[in-house]
Amino acid sequence: MRDVLISGGGIAGTALAYWLRHHGFAPTVVERAPAPRRGGQAIDVRGAALDVVDRMGLLEAVREHRTHMRGMSVLAPDGTEVHRSTEYARSSGRLDGDDVELMRDDLVRLLHGSTRDGVEYVYGDAIEALEDTADGVRVAFRNGPDRVFDLVVGADGLHSGVRRLAFGPEERFSHHMGIYLSVFTAENFLGLEDWQVWLKESDRGFAAMTVRGNAELRVALGFDSAPLDGDHRDTEWLRDLIVERAEGMAWSESRKLAAYARDAEDFFCDAMAQVRMDRWSRGRVVLLGDAGYCPSPVSGQGTSLALVGAYVLAGELARAGGDHAAGFAAYEERMRPFVELNQALATENPDGPAPEESVDRAKNAIALDAA
């Protein structure tokens, strides 16, 4: 039980590669994109996940890359400020807290830099088929030759291909949260300085925060909707939906977002959903992070679940001493209560941030050192 294939080169997959290598495994990461993905929203590293980052020797670097918000404003549909705070931001919580908010691409870059030695990365490829046998998993790749691995880990996100191949169609496990959300970069046309603004108008709204020394805005623009009949991989279809909603907003400044959404090279959009499964492993295949238990961005805990899950999975495989079934079972037993508390942050608070006390309880609801 040494050669492990990880599908997905994001936060979950790269963190797992680090910890597997730490425990003496030989991890290979296959990523559909041609290089580490750029862009993405601000993400939070909280509670137990901060301890994981500290044990990786990355806590200082993560803190150096944290966002530096002075506060936030809530705007009425016409752009009038109706609330402001210099103590709290919706994207990250209390500004004087220990939790760290940073941009997704910064964290991916730090994690990738810590795994350059001892981890094989295969970019521009994807898993096409899995044959799970008693002795290993034969993997057919889209571009490269077939290979055999002792274990396969699906860390490939909400629309996991590994989950589909090993467990069945996505609709069995994905639960729509009633929102479509896009993320993209825009010029700082609002003239914000270390600040973020939030605006909700009827069934649509946006949040914008300064990044890169106030030179840019990272925008999250979304709308309420039941599941739509379309392909989540069709970026231009999703882009058209977002542009249409932005053009229909009342405030003239917010309507400018339509042009930025139309032209943004880093545009991303997807339905907000949770993944709920009775089990995360089958045979020699196991799921990690969003692939197995996506809490949705509404929870603010996807990154922390990925980091903690990677640490626990690698540790339990090492403790199992070659018995992957025992390692997978211990991983699920330790992670499931933690996952359920963090998923509840979204399901119990669908219209806004969860109460601070709920977040504090959920983010620390696991002991990293097994009993």
Solvent accessible surface area in square Angstrom, and as a share of the most:
residue,aa,sasa,rsa
1,M,61,0.27
2,R,139,0.51
3,D,61,0.32
4,V,0,0.00
5,L,0,0.00
6,I,0,0.00
7,S,11,0.07
8,G,10,0.09
9,G,9,0.09
10,G,16,0.15
11,I,17,0.09
12,A,11,0.09
13,G,0,0.00
14,T,1,0.00
15,A,0,0.00
16,L,0,0.00
17,A,0,0.00
18,Y,30,0.11
19,W,9,0.03
20,L,0,0.00
21,R,69,0.25
22,H,115,0.51
23,H,72,0.32
24,G,44,0.42
25,F,18,0.07
26,A,30,0.23
27,P,3,0.02
28,T,8,0.05
29,V,0,0.00
30,V,3,0.02
31,E,13,0.06
32,R,130,0.48
33,A,11,0.09
34,P,119,0.75
35,A,51,0.40
36,P,51,0.32
37,R,120,0.44
38,R,215,0.78
39,G,5,0.05
40,G,16,0.15
41,Q,63,0.28
42,A,20,0.16
43,I,13,0.06
44,D,10,0.05
45,V,0,0.00
46,R,21,0.08
47,G,11,0.11
48,A,5,0.04
49,A,0,0.00
50,L,18,0.09
51,D,72,0.37
52,V,0,0.00
53,V,0,0.00
54,D,77,0.40
55,R,104,0.38
56,M,12,0.05
57,G,66,0.63
58,L,22,0.11
59,L,26,0.13
60,E,127,0.57
61,A,26,0.20
62,V,0,0.00
63,R,101,0.37
64,E,116,0.52
65,H,62,0.28
66,R,66,0.24
67,T,26,0.15
68,H,123,0.55
69,M,23,0.10
70,R,131,0.48
71,G,0,0.00
72,M,3,0.01
73,S,4,0.02
74,V,24,0.14
75,L,18,0.09
76,A,24,0.18
77,P,56,0.35
78,D,90,0.47
79,G,17,0.17
80,T,77,0.45
81,E,76,0.34
82,V,95,0.55
83,H,99,0.44
84,R,136,0.49
85,S,20,0.13
86,T,86,0.50
87,E,111,0.50
88,Y,72,0.28
89,A,0,0.00
90,R,95,0.35
91,S,27,0.17
92,S,19,0.12
93,G,16,0.16
94,R,103,0.37
95,L,54,0.27
96,D,109,0.56
97,G,32,0.31
98,D,112,0.58
99,D,31,0.16
100,V,0,0.00
101,E,8,0.04
102,L,0,0.00
103,M,6,0.03
104,R,50,0.18
105,D,19,0.10
106,D,5,0.03
107,L,0,0.00
108,V,4,0.02
109,R,121,0.44
110,L,30,0.15
111,L,0,0.00
112,H,36,0.16
113,G,34,0.32
114,S,28,0.18
115,T,0,0.00
116,R,166,0.60
117,D,114,0.59
118,G,59,0.57
119,V,14,0.08
120,E,77,0.34
121,Y,44,0.17
122,V,44,0.25
123,Y,62,0.24
124,G,33,0.32
125,D,9,0.05
126,A,9,0.07
127,I,15,0.07
128,E,84,0.38
129,A,46,0.36
130,L,39,0.19
131,E,98,0.44
132,D,64,0.33
133,T,61,0.35
134,A,91,0.71
135,D,127,0.66
136,G,2,0.02
137,V,0,0.00
138,R,113,0.41
139,V,0,0.00
140,A,28,0.21
141,F,24,0.10
142,R,127,0.46
143,N,104,0.53
144,G,28,0.27
145,P,108,0.68
146,D,76,0.39
147,R,86,0.31
148,V,80,0.46
149,F,6,0.03
150,D,32,0.17
151,L,0,0.00
152,V,0,0.00
153,V,0,0.00
154,G,0,0.00
155,A,10,0.08
156,D,41,0.21
157,G,25,0.24
158,L,26,0.13
159,H,54,0.24
160,S,2,0.01
161,G,16,0.16
162,V,1,0.00
163,R,1,0.00
164,R,130,0.47
165,L,59,0.29
166,A,19,0.15
167,F,12,0.05
168,G,15,0.14
169,P,55,0.35
170,E,47,0.21
171,E,137,0.61
172,R,155,0.57
173,F,29,0.12
174,S,30,0.19
175,H,70,0.31
176,H,58,0.26
177,M,40,0.18
178,G,27,0.26
179,I,43,0.22
180,Y,13,0.05
181,L,42,0.21
182,S,0,0.00
183,V,7,0.04
184,F,0,0.00
185,T,32,0.19
186,A,4,0.03
187,E,115,0.52
188,N,30,0.16
189,F,46,0.19
190,L,37,0.19
191,G,57,0.55
192,L,24,0.12
193,E,111,0.50
194,D,46,0.24
195,W,13,0.05
196,Q,2,0.01
197,V,8,0.05
198,W,62,0.22
199,L,6,0.03
200,K,114,0.49
201,E,29,0.13
202,S,100,0.65
203,D,49,0.25
204,R,50,0.18
205,G,10,0.10
206,F,7,0.03
207,A,13,0.10
208,A,1,0.01
209,M,15,0.07
210,T,5,0.03
211,V,10,0.05
212,R,107,0.39
213,G,76,0.73
214,N,41,0.21
215,A,71,0.55
216,E,58,0.26
217,L,0,0.00
218,R,16,0.06
219,V,1,0.00
220,A,27,0.21
221,L,0,0.00
222,G,8,0.07
223,F,2,0.01
224,D,63,0.33
225,S,23,0.15
226,A,73,0.57
227,P,92,0.58
228,L,61,0.30
229,D,150,0.78
230,G,43,0.42
231,D,62,0.32
232,H,69,0.31
233,R,183,0.67
234,D,64,0.33
235,T,56,0.33
236,E,99,0.44
237,W,67,0.23
238,L,4,0.02
239,R,29,0.11
240,D,93,0.48
241,L,27,0.13
242,I,0,0.00
243,V,14,0.08
244,E,107,0.48
245,R,46,0.17
246,A,0,0.00
247,E,89,0.40
248,G,47,0.46
249,M,3,0.01
250,A,60,0.46
251,W,50,0.18
252,S,60,0.39
253,E,44,0.20
254,S,1,0.00
255,R,101,0.37
256,K,93,0.39
257,L,1,0.00
258,A,5,0.04
259,A,49,0.38
260,Y,52,0.20
261,A,0,0.00
262,R,114,0.42
263,D,107,0.56
264,A,11,0.09
265,E,177,0.79
266,D,42,0.22
267,F,17,0.07
268,F,112,0.47
269,C,8,0.05
270,D,12,0.06
271,A,17,0.13
272,M,12,0.05
273,A,5,0.04
274,Q,1,0.00
275,V,0,0.00
276,R,98,0.36
277,M,14,0.06
278,D,142,0.74
279,R,126,0.46
280,W,3,0.01
281,S,7,0.05
282,R,117,0.43
283,G,45,0.44
284,R,36,0.13
285,V,4,0.02
286,V,0,0.00
287,L,0,0.00
288,L,1,0.00
289,G,2,0.02
290,D,50,0.26
291,A,0,0.00
292,G,0,0.00
293,Y,2,0.01
294,C,6,0.04
295,P,1,0.01
296,S,2,0.01
297,P,62,0.39
298,V,44,0.25
299,S,8,0.05
300,G,24,0.23
301,Q,0,0.00
302,G,22,0.21
303,T,15,0.09
304,S,1,0.00
305,L,1,0.01
306,A,7,0.06
307,L,0,0.00
308,V,0,0.00
309,G,0,0.00
310,A,0,0.00
311,Y,32,0.12
312,V,1,0.00
313,L,0,0.00
314,A,0,0.00
315,G,15,0.15
316,E,7,0.03
317,L,0,0.00
318,A,38,0.30
319,R,151,0.55
320,A,26,0.20
321,G,71,0.68
322,G,43,0.42
323,D,73,0.38
324,H,35,0.16
325,A,63,0.49
326,A,49,0.38
327,G,1,0.01
328,F,4,0.01
329,A,63,0.48
330,A,30,0.23
331,Y,0,0.00
332,E,25,0.11
333,E,135,0.61
334,R,51,0.19
335,M,0,0.00
336,R,60,0.22
337,P,77,0.48
338,F,2,0.01
339,V,4,0.02
340,E,98,0.44
341,L,65,0.32
342,N,0,0.00
343,Q,18,0.08
344,A,24,0.19
345,L,9,0.05
346,A,0,0.00
347,T,61,0.35
348,E,129,0.58
349,N,31,0.16
350,P,79,0.50
351,D,146,0.76
352,G,32,0.31
353,P,68,0.43
354,A,19,0.14
355,P,59,0.37
356,E,89,0.40
357,E,116,0.52
358,S,20,0.13
359,V,22,0.13
360,D,58,0.30
361,R,138,0.50
362,A,1,0.01
363,K,27,0.11
364,N,84,0.43
365,A,35,0.28
366,I,28,0.14
367,A,72,0.56
368,L,15,0.08
369,D,95,0.49
370,A,32,0.25
371,A,140,1.09
